[in-house]
Amino acid sequence: MTHSVEPTQLELLAAANQRLVRTVDGLDDSTYARASLLPDWTVGHVLAHLALNGEGLAGALRGVSSGSGAPMYESQEARDRDIAELGVAAPGEIRARVEASTQLFDREVSAVPDDQWDVTIERTPGNPAFRARSTVLMRLREVEIHHADLGLDYSRRDWVPAFSAQLIESATKRAGEWPVAFRVLARDLAQTWELGDGEPVSTVAGDSHDLAWWLTGRGDDGTLTVDHDKLPEVPAW
């Protein structure tokens, strides 16, 4: 395995993939039609998105390795259409695509030459690009967040602290998106982060997994506290 990507992210992804595959292997076929935690998406749609995300990132990395270049998705419309179609496919097909996508992504990551990790990838043709080295963390976030979005036995409380911390750190990179500056305190990690521009006007405290979940725009169920007024507004992830 190349040493050009942070090893911790690769290790976290390997473990996250194993947990996801165990969940998928244990699902009854009837569960695929159950509502997920995401509006208008069933469990099948969330799993379809995970499969197509893995395939899209793998295809883009293959383009990096070959030098041919390839966007992650053909278009936003094609991405949405594919999720809608695969989301209502036979459970066996969705299951197979999810499991295969984890292996496909791992294979393409390991094939990227060390000198190609700074090559940029377009999400869709002509739209904002990201570096190849970002794909591991991107995939890790997708697997862990959407595994919890299934609304089944796995939840944010099962996230390991190292992942929650990386998710919070990712939120700090969205500086221009926060209406006000604030600080978060992860009590379980005894660690703080500052979000937004300027001097923080409040501190939001809680366990790292609850903070990370909230910072993705998925709400708070009373587990967080704030020392000023009310919880800051969180923009859509």
C-alpha positions as a printed Julia matrix, in Angstrom:
237×3 Matrix{Float64}:
   0.0    0.0     0.0
   1.27   3.44   -0.87
   2.47   5.66    1.96
   1.22   8.82    0.21
  -2.16   8.72    1.97
  -2.56   9.09    5.73
  -2.45   5.47    7.03
  -4.97   6.18    9.79
  -7.64   7.01    7.21
  -6.98   3.76    5.35
  -7.19   1.77    8.56
 -10.41   3.49    9.59
 -11.89   2.85    6.14
 -10.97  -0.85    6.22
 -12.73  -1.27    9.56
 -15.73   0.8     8.42
 -16.08  -1.32    5.29
 -16.08  -4.5     7.36
 -18.85  -3.15    9.59
 -20.91  -2.05    6.58
 -20.58  -5.4     4.85
 -21.61  -7.22    8.04
 -24.72  -5.06    8.25
 -25.62  -5.62    4.6
 -25.03  -9.37    4.84
 -27.41  -9.55    7.77
 -30.31  -7.62    6.24
 -33.61  -9.29    5.52
 -34.82  -8.53    1.99
 -37.87  -6.71    3.33
 -35.64  -4.19    5.12
 -34.51  -2.63    1.84
 -37.91  -0.98    1.38
 -37.94   0.47    4.91
 -37.59   4.24    5.31
 -34.08   5.41    6.19
 -33.17   8.48    8.24
 -32.75  10.49    5.01
 -35.84  12.19    3.55
 -37.45  10.27    0.67
 -34.79   7.55    0.7
 -35.33   3.96    1.71
 -32.61   1.71    3.09
 -32.2    0.48   -0.49
 -31.6    4.01   -1.78
 -28.95   4.75    0.86
 -27.16   1.5     0.03
 -27.44   2.25   -3.69
 -25.82   5.62   -3.07
 -22.98   3.96   -1.15
 -22.41   1.46   -3.96
 -22.45   4.12   -6.69
 -20.24   6.45   -4.65
 -17.63   3.72   -4.29
 -17.83   2.9    -7.98
 -17.61   6.57   -8.95
 -14.57   7.28   -6.81
 -12.9    4.08   -8.0
 -13.49   5.01  -11.63
 -12.05   8.46  -11.06
  -8.96   6.98   -9.4
  -8.57   4.58  -12.31
  -8.5    7.64  -14.55
  -5.76   9.13  -12.38
  -3.65   5.98  -12.55
  -4.05   5.6   -16.31
  -3.64   9.3   -17.06
  -6.88   9.32  -19.01
  -8.78  11.43  -16.48
 -12.38  10.75  -15.54
 -15.0   12.6   -13.48
 -16.6   10.9   -10.52
 -20.08  11.12  -12.06
 -21.19  11.63  -15.67
 -23.56  14.37  -14.43
 -25.63  15.23  -11.37
 -28.72  14.05  -13.24
 -27.11  10.71  -14.08
 -25.98  10.3   -10.48
 -29.51  10.93   -9.16
 -31.09   8.68  -11.79
 -28.73   5.8   -11.02
 -29.49   6.0    -7.29
 -33.23   6.05   -7.98
 -32.97   2.99  -10.23
 -30.59   0.9    -8.14
 -32.42   1.85   -4.95
 -35.46  -0.17   -6.02
 -33.55  -3.07   -7.58
 -33.64  -6.58   -6.14
 -32.02  -6.7    -2.67
 -29.5   -9.25   -3.9
 -28.3   -6.86   -6.61
 -27.94  -3.94   -4.19
 -26.14  -6.16   -1.69
 -23.68  -7.38   -4.32
 -22.99  -3.87   -5.63
 -22.31  -2.5    -2.14
 -19.89  -5.27   -1.26
 -18.14  -5.13   -4.63
 -17.77  -1.34   -4.41
 -15.73  -1.59   -1.21
 -13.29  -3.97   -2.87
 -13.17  -1.94   -6.09
 -12.32   1.29   -4.28
  -9.62  -0.4    -2.21
  -8.05  -1.87   -5.35
  -7.95   1.46   -7.19
  -6.51   3.31   -4.18
  -3.66   0.83   -3.96
  -2.94   1.27   -7.69
  -2.48   5.07   -7.68
   1.22   5.94   -8.31
   2.88   7.91   -5.51
   3.43  10.92   -7.78
  -0.23  11.15   -8.82
  -1.94  11.87   -5.48
  -2.14  15.61   -6.2
  -3.94  15.1    -9.53
  -7.37  16.76   -9.44
 -10.64  14.95  -10.05
 -13.91  16.55  -11.14
 -17.07  15.47   -9.35
 -18.98  16.07  -12.59
 -17.51  17.48  -15.82
 -16.62  21.14  -15.37
 -17.54  21.23  -11.68
 -15.28  21.83   -8.65
 -12.41  19.39   -8.41
 -10.72  17.66   -5.5
  -7.35  16.0    -5.22
  -6.94  12.26   -5.56
  -5.51  12.12   -2.03
  -8.85  13.39   -0.68
 -10.75  10.33   -1.88
  -9.9    8.12    1.1
 -11.35  10.54    3.64
 -14.28  11.24    1.31
 -15.09   7.54    1.09
 -14.61   7.05    4.83
 -17.13   9.79    5.56
 -19.62   8.34    3.09
 -19.41   4.84    4.53
 -19.64   5.83    8.19
 -22.26   8.58    7.89
 -24.56   6.7     5.55
 -24.18   3.46    7.48
 -25.73   5.38   10.4
 -28.29   6.97    8.03
 -29.77   3.52    7.39
 -31.57   3.9    10.71
 -30.87   0.31   11.71
 -28.71  -1.07   14.52
 -25.6    0.93   13.58
 -25.61   4.57   14.69
 -23.3    7.5    15.31
 -22.69   6.09   18.79
 -20.77   3.27   17.11
 -18.33   5.66   15.45
 -14.82   5.38   16.83
 -13.52   8.66   18.31
 -10.79   8.92   15.66
 -13.43   9.11   12.93
 -15.62  11.56   14.84
 -12.58  13.8    15.31
 -11.8   13.7    11.58
 -15.4   14.57   10.76
 -15.31  17.57   13.12
 -11.98  18.63   11.63
 -13.54  18.46    8.16
 -16.29  20.81    9.34
 -13.68  23.42   10.3
 -12.62  23.61    6.62
 -16.05  24.99    5.71
 -15.21  28.37    7.22
 -17.31  30.52    4.93
 -20.45  28.43    5.45
 -21.01  29.12    9.15
 -23.26  32.14    9.92
 -21.38  32.8    13.19
 -18.09  31.64   14.64
 -18.28  29.14   17.49
 -16.24  26.53   19.3
 -17.01  22.86   19.86
 -15.71  20.88   22.83
 -15.61  17.1    22.58
 -15.8   16.05   26.21
 -14.76  12.46   25.55
 -11.6   13.64   23.77
 -10.92  16.76   25.87
 -10.38  18.56   22.55
 -11.74  21.75   21.01
 -12.14  23.09   17.48
 -13.15  26.51   16.2
 -15.56  26.91   13.3
 -16.4   29.98   11.25
 -14.64  33.29   10.84
 -13.81  35.59   13.76
 -13.93  35.22   17.52
 -16.2   32.35   18.69
 -19.39  33.62   20.3
 -20.3   30.34   22.01
 -19.06  26.87   22.87
 -21.07  23.76   22.02
 -20.12  20.74   24.12
 -20.88  17.05   23.9
 -19.39  13.7    22.98
 -17.45  13.68   19.72
 -19.93  11.45   17.87
 -22.85  13.7    18.81
 -20.96  16.83   17.75
 -19.92  15.24   14.46
 -23.47  14.1    13.71
 -24.85  17.56   14.44
 -22.2   19.26   12.3
 -23.37  17.26    9.28
 -26.77  18.91    9.63
 -28.47  15.85   11.08
 -29.79  17.59   14.17
 -29.41  17.33   17.91
 -31.51  15.16   20.19
 -30.69  16.97   23.39
 -27.22  15.53   23.84
 -25.39  18.84   23.26
 -25.1   21.9    25.47
 -24.28  25.5    24.57
 -23.09  28.28   26.86
 -24.78  31.13   24.97
 -28.33  31.52   23.7
 -29.01  28.51   21.44
 -27.15  26.09   19.19
 -25.68  27.8    16.11
 -27.35  27.15   12.77
 -25.76  24.29   10.86
 -25.85  24.47    7.03
 -26.63  21.41    4.94
 -23.73  18.98    4.56
